[in-house]
Amino acid sequence: MKNKIKAKNKEIVLSGMAVSPGIAIGSVFVFRTMKINVQELQAEVADPKQEWDLFNKAVKKVVQQLDIAQAASQKQYGDEFTEIFESQKTFLDDVALLEEIQQEIELSASSAPFAVSKILSEKTDYFINMENTYFRERAYDIMDLKQKLIYSLLGIDFDYNLSSPSIVVAEMLSPSDTVQFNRNFILGFLTDQGGKTSHTAIMARGLQIPAVVNGYTLSKLIVPGSTVILDGFTGTIVINPRPATIERYKALQEEHEQFNRELQKEIALPSVTPDGQHITLMANIEFAHELSDVTKNKAEGVGLFRTESVFIEKKDLPSEQEQFEIYKQAAEQIAPLPLTVRTIDLGGDKFLDNYSAEDELNPFLGWRAIRFCLDEPEIFNMQLRAILRASVFGNIHILLPMISSVDEVIRTKEYLEEVRQELTEKGIAFKADIPLGIMIETPAAAMLTGILADYVDYFSIGTNDLTQYVLAIDRTNDRVAKSYNTFNPAVLAFIAKTIETGKLRGKPVTLCGEYAAVSEAVPLLLGMGLRNFSMNPHLIAKVKKIVRIFDIESCENLYEKVKELHTAGAIEQYCKNFFKSKVPDLKFLS
């Protein structure tokens, strides 16, 4: 590939991962960091105390760098990205982490740079091996901190000066790197590493900058100053494009910019179908800083607040007070809209250091989520207390993950009653009538919805896990992942059954998996009777546009036709054709 990339007169088209929508056309600015030979950093040191002092000075310098980057971000963008920088600084304040590095320096007589590289590489491996995409991409934050600490220890600085509009190409970009560049000169980001929920991708979407992860090592191969096109919709990368290609993408770029302007004009419009049916569109969030996106995109509340980040980012058990502050702040920020707090879904690939299940052969079918919580009442009750205490500051709902039996709900309600009595005895205020719901993400829960409706206030369908469990497919296994498809009629049957039960029993039903924002799936779900969707906040404007195009009767007719089809491929294609027949000119919705 090296020779091809440097062949200036040859147009090269590559496929990457689109992480922020838009089209970028321009010359390349290659942001290269210095590669350090870790082995050369290892040396037995005569004075471990001196190395520890050097490390502490480096930490202070990196925190100062993050403070400067955060201040620059706040000056340009307000508080939109504050939480991203705070999370990195919190990691550097983790006592357990600092102790590990200190022990490596003192017990192994390691140099400070080597100790940093060793310990933070281990942390990176821990996160990058997780199945959960969000936590896997926290590995890039740790890699960034490792790099910053080593550079600080070695006295290395970098130049962020962009002198003209450019596409920034890098192996990896951290949030602090991102805000160092002059925003007026950034056309797009092209990185070797990252993902859709990496902090840089979140910032790129927030700043409306096209971004693509190339999956190669283009930062090492591409010639600075080369002309490149980034397609943030498809992930296409065009290096040395021909004039005709540039003209084609310029037309697409203008079309998208015009579409986006119109979409933003409509963001405040009601989410109502042409025949007058209101559809509730809420947001899924992983982290508190995303609440600004919830507000900006006019979500009607948070349909899913995944709380694992509160526990796993530091790989330690957060106190009740720490949890309370997070839930309180979130509830206050979006009140009176609902904040649906899902209790911790630890297990599978997400464990605290002292609560692992090393011998489990099938962890995703094992000790996780509600099963873990019910076996660890001290952890579960602490979270329930924090949630109840925060309930007086907003409109909090509680959501239980991975339910597969009525017994699990009964036992949870017993824990809740214990916590209520405890808070009452201490004179601590809480709301007594917090709605309690369950995730429908196992076949057992879907089959039992008629009975479970007697015990809960609402259902929330988690299509990611439901699809995995109904089809018995590990979506991380490349050999079988191609068959992972929520359009499979068996999965759709469980979704339809849950919606129907909710309607019959007067229980609200929300769908909060990724399927909620699949364009061609939205009309199908409307036809099934779904009226509450929850999704990535950046996708709400798109789904609202779709809702305002499709009338309920045509969606119901679509569903009736789909019930006659027997394969996932046939159903998906029929839904795509139906969608395109209604919106042939709105390519950016598909």
N, C-alpha and C positions, 0 to 999 in steps of 0.2 A: 504493500500500500504506500510505502514511503515515497517511491519514485512517482507514483500516480498523483499523490497529493501535491508534489512539487512541480508537476508538469503544468505550467501556468496557462497553456493554451488549450488544455483538455478539460471539458466539463465533466465533473465527477458528481454523481448523485448517491447519497448514502441515506440509510434509514436509522433514525434514533428514536428517543422517547420524548414526546411532547409533554412539557410540564407547565407551560404558561402560554396561553393562546396569543396569536398574532403573527404577522409576517414582518421579518426584519431583512433588509437588504443593505449591505455596506461593506466597508473594508474591515479587516481583522486587526484587533489589538490583542496580542498574546500576552497574557499575564502569567509569567512563569515563576514558580517558587524554586528555591534552591534545594536540591536533593542532598540529604545528609546520610553518610554511611554510618549506620547505627553502631556497627561493630567498632568503628574507630572512636566512638564516644566512650566505649567501655575501657576503664582503666582503674586499677586498684588505687584508691586515694589514701593519702597519708592522714588527712584530717577530715573525717566525715562531717564534723560540725561545720567546717567551712563550706562544704558542698551543700549542706542543709540551709545555711544562711544564704548562699547563692540562689538556691531554689526559691526561698521565700521572697527574695528581692525580685526574682523573675515573675512570681505570682503577682506581686504588687504592680509590676510594670504592665503585665497583661491585663489586669483589672483596670488599670488606668487607660489602656488602649481601648478596652470595651466601653468605659465611661465616655471617652471622647467620641467613639463611634455612636453610642447611644444618644449623646447630646446632639451630634450632627443629624441623626435620624429624627429626633424630636423637633429640631429646628425646621427641617424640611417637611416632615410628614406627621407631626404631632405625636400622639401616643400609640399610633397604630402598631409599631413594631417593638415597643418597649419591653414586652414580656419575653421576647426572643433573647435580648441581651441580658435580661435579668436571669434567665434560666442558665445561661453560660456562666455568669458570675456566681450563681448559686453552686454550680458544679465545682468551681474552684474554692468554694467555702465548705466543701464536704469534708468533715473531720475524718471520717473513715478513709477517704481517698488520700488525704494528706498523710495520715498515719502509715498507709501502705508504702507511699513513696519514701517516707522517712525511714521505715524499716529496711527498704531496699538499699538505701544509701548507707545506713549504719551497719546492718548485719552482713551485707554482701560487699561492703566497701566499694560501692559503685559510684561513678561520677554522677552528678545531678542530671545531665542530659540523658545518660543511659537509663537512669532510674525512671525518669519521665517517660522515655520511649517505651520501656518495658511494661510499666504499670498501665499506661494509657492505651497501649496496644492491646493489652488483655481486656480492658474495658470495651475497646472498639470491637473486638471479636465477640464479646458477650452480646452486644446490641445487634451487630450485623448478622448474627446467626438466628435472630428471631424471625418467626413467621409473620408477625404483625408489621405491616409496612411502616407505620408511623414510628415505632420504636427502632426498627432496623435503620431507619434514616437518621435517628439521633446519633448513630455511629459517626456521621460526618461532622457533627458538632464536636465530638470528642477528638476526632482526627485534627480538626482545626485548632483546638486548644493545645493538643500535643505539639503541633507545629509552631504555634505562637510561643509556647514556653521554651522550646528548644532554640528557636530563633533569638528569643530574649536572652537566654543563657549564653548564646554564642555571639551576641551583638550584631545580628543581621536585621536590616530594615529593607522595606520594599517601596517602590515608586508606583503610585496609583494615578499618575497624571495622564489624563486623556486630553489630547490637544485638538481633537476633531471627532465628529460623530463616528462611532465604531461599534462593531460587534465584539464583545469581550469574550475571548476564548481562554479557558483555564482548565487545569486538571480538576479543581474543585474551588468553589467560592463560598466563603463564609458570609454570614450577615454583616459582620464588621468590614469585610472586604467590599461587599456590595455598596455600602453607604459611603465608602471612601472615594468612589468614582463620582465624577460630576454627572449628575442625573441627566442634564441636558445633552450630554454626549453619548449616552448609552442607547444603542439601537436594539441590542439583544444580548442574551447570554448563551454561550455554547460551552458546556462542561463535559469532562470525561466521566465524572461520577455525580451521583445524586439521584433524586427521585421526586415524585409528585408531591410528597409531603415533607420534603427537606425544607429547612428554614429559608434557604435561598429561593426555592421555588415558591414558597408562600409569599415572600417579599416581592418576587418578580410579578406574581399575579396581582398583588396589592398595588404595585406601581404600574401595572399594565405594560410590562416589558416582555416581549416574546422570549421564551427560553426552551432549549432542547438539550437533553443529555445524550451524548453521541454514542456512548458504549464502546468507543475505540480509544485511541490515545492521540486524538487530533491536536491537543495542546502541544504535543512534542513534534508533530509532523507538519502542521500547517504553516505556511510562510506568512509572517507578519505583513500586513498590507494587502493580502489576497482579498478578492471580492467573494463574499459568501451570502447565500440566501438561507434563512431559517424559516421553516414552516412550523409554527407553534401549534398547529391543529393536527397535523399528521406526523410530525417528527422528522420530516424530510430535510436533508441538508444538501445544498447544492454549492459545490466549490468551483470557482472559475466559471460561472454561468455564462452561456452564450447570450448575446443581445436579445434574442427572441425570448429566452427564458426569463430574463430580467423584466422585459415588458409584460410578460404574462403574470409574473408575480406582483409587479407594481399595480396592475389592474385588480388583482385579488386583494392586495393590501388596501387599496382605496375602498373596495367593496366592503371589506371587513370593518374598516374604520367607520364607514357610513352606517353599517349595520349596528355596530357597537354604540354609536351615538344615539341611534333610534332606540336600542334596547335599554340604555340608561335612562332615556326620557320616559320609558314605560315602567321603570322599576317600582315607582310609587303607585302604579295603577293597581286596582284590586285584582286578586287572583280568582277570576270568575270565568266560567265557560260561556260561550255565546248564548246558551240557553239558560243562563242565570244561576248555575250551580257554583257555590263558593268552594274552592279547594284550598285547604290549609297547607302552606309551604313553610316548613321549619328547617332548622340547621343542625347538622352534626358537628360537634367540635371535639378536639382532643386536648386542647390547651386553653387557658384563660385568655391569652392574647387574641384568640380568634373571635372573641365576643364583639370586637369592633367590626369585623366582617359581617357578623350576624345583623348588627344594626344598619350598617351601610347598605346591605343587600335586602333590607326590609323583610327579613324573616319574621314569621309570626311566633317566634319563640325558639327554644332549643329542644329538639326532639330526642337528642341523644348527646349527653356529656359523658364521654368515656373517662373514667377517673383513674385508669391505670397509670397515667403519666405522673399523677400526684405521688404514687408509690415507687415507680420504677426509675424515674430520672436520677434519683440518688441511690438507687438499689438499697434503700433502707426504709424502715417503718416510720412514716410521718406521724407526728403527734396529733392528738385530737384537735388541739388549737390550730395547728398548721392547716389541717383539712378544713376546719370551720372557717378560717379566714378566706380560703379559696372559694368555697361554696357560697359564703356570705357575699363576697365581692361580685361573684357571677350573678347571683340572684338579684342583688341591688341594681346591677348594671342594666339588666333587661326587664326589670319589673315594670308593669304587672304581667308581662308575657311569661309563659311557663318555662322553667328550666328543668328538664328531665335528667336527673342524675342517676346514671347507671352504677350500681355498686360494682366493686372491683371484679374484673374478669382476669384474675391471676390464674396461672397454671398453663398447661400446654407448653408454650415456649416462654412464658413470662413469669418468673419467680423472683422473690426476694432471696437474698443470700442465705438466710437461715430457714427458708421454707421451700426447699427443692424436693423434687421426687425423682431422684437420680435413676432408680431402677425401673421406672415405668417404660414399658415397651411401646405403648400407644398413648402418649401424653394428651393428645387432643381428644381422646375418648376417656380420659382418666380424671385425675384429681385437679379440677379446674373450676373457675367461676363460682357458682352457688355451692358446689360441692366443697370446694376449698373453704369458702366463708363459713359454712355450717360446721365444719370441722375445726375452725379456728375462731371461736366466738369472741375472743379478746380483740382480734383484729376487726371482725365484722361489727361488733357492738360499738367499737370506737368510731368506725365510719358512720354507723347509724346515728350515734349521738351527735356527731359533727353536722350531719345532714339535718337532723331535727332542730338543732340549735339555730342553724342558718335559715330554717324555713320561715321564721318570723320576719325576715328581711326581703321576702319576695314570694314568688309563686312556684315553689319547688314540688316536683313529682319524683317518686322513687321508682326505679326500674331494675328488675332482677334479671341477670343473664343466665343463659344455659339451663333453663328450667326443663325438667323432663318428668316431673311427678307432682301430684297434689301435695304429697307429704312435704316436699321442699318448701312450698308456699306456706303451709301450716307452721312449720318450724320457724321460718323467717318471721311470720307474724307474732310468734311467741317471743322471739328475740326483740322485735319492735316494742311489744308490750312491756318487756322488762326494762328497756331503755326509757320508755315513756314514764314508767313508775319511778325510775332512778332520777330522771330530770325533775319530775314533780316534787319528789322528796327534797331535792336540793334547791327548789324554788327557781329553776331555770326555765325560761319561757320557750315554748315551741308550739307549732300548729298541730292540733289534734287530728285534723282531717286531711292529712297529706295523701293524695292519690297514690295507690300502689299498683304498679303494672308489671308485666313479665314479657321477656323477649320470647318470641316464637321462632326458635332457631333449631329445634330438634323435631324429628318426625313425631316423637311421643307427645310433645307439647301441642303440635298442630292437631293430632288426633284427639287430644283431650280438651280442646278449647271449650266444648260444650259444658264440661264439668268444671274446668278452671275458671270459667266465667262467674261461678258462684263465689270465688275466693278473691278475685282481683277487680280493679277498677277499669283497666284498659289493657290492650295488647299492642305490642310493637314487634313487627316482623323483621327479623334480621336475615336478609336473603343471602348474605355472604356465607354464613355458617349453615343456614338451612339447605342451600344448594349442595354444599359439601357433604352434609350428613345424609340427605335424601338419596344422593347419587353414589354415596360411599366413595368419593373421589377426593384425594388430597390435592388441592389446587397448587401446591408447591412442588408436586412431583411432575416433572416435565413429560414423563411417559404417558400420564393419564390426564394432565391438565387440559388438553385439547377437548376433552369431553365434558369439562365443567361448563355448564350452560344453564342459566336460570330460566331460559325459554323451554327447558325440558317439561313435557306435559305433567310429569309426576310432581315437580316442584310447583308448577302453576296450580295444580290441584290442591296442594296444601295451602298456598297463598289464598286461593279462592275460598276454601273451607273456613279459614280464619276470618276473612272479611265477612262472609255470610253469617258466621256465628256472632261476630260483633254486632252486626245489624240486627239480628234476631234478639239478642240479649241486651241491647242498649249499651254496648261497651265500645268506646272509641278504638279504632284500629289505625295505627300508623305504620308505614313501611319505611325503615331507616337504613336499609342496605344500599349498596352502590346501584342496585337495579332501579332505585327511585328516580335516578337522573339519567337513565338510558333513554334517549329521545324516543325511539320506536316502541319502548315499553310503556311510556306514560299513557298513551291512549288505551292500551290494553288494560292497564291497571284501573284506569277510570271506568272502562267497560265492566270490569269485575266488581265495581262498587267502591273502590278505594277513594277516600276523600281527604286523607291526611298523608303528606309526604315529608320526609326529612332527609337532608342531603348536605353535601359540602356547600357552604354558604355562597361560594363563587358560582355555583350552578343554578341558583334560584332564579336569576333573571331569565336564563334560557328556558327553564321548566315553566315559569310563569307565562312566557310567550307561547309555549306549546299549549298550555291550559286554555289560553284565550283564543286559540284557533279551533280546537276540537269540541264539538257539541257532544253531550252525553249519549244521545241516541245512536250516533254513528259509532261511538266507542263500544256501546253495548252490542251493536251489530258485528263489530270486529271480533269481540269476545265469543259470540255465538259461532262465528266461522272458525275461530281458532280451536274451539272445542271439538271440531270435526277432524283436526289434523293430529297426526300421531308421532311426529318426530320433532326434536328441538330445531333442526335445520329448517324444516318446512314452516314451523311456526314463526321463527325469527325472520325468515325471508318474507313471509306474508305480511308481518307487522312492518317491515321496512318498506315494502311496496305500498302498503296502506298509508304510511307516513308520507312518503314521497308524492303520492297522489294528491295529498292535501296541501303540501308545502314544497312544491318543486323548486321554487326560487330561493328558499331559505337554507342554503347549504351549510351555514354556520350553526344551525340548530341540530344537525345530524351528527 
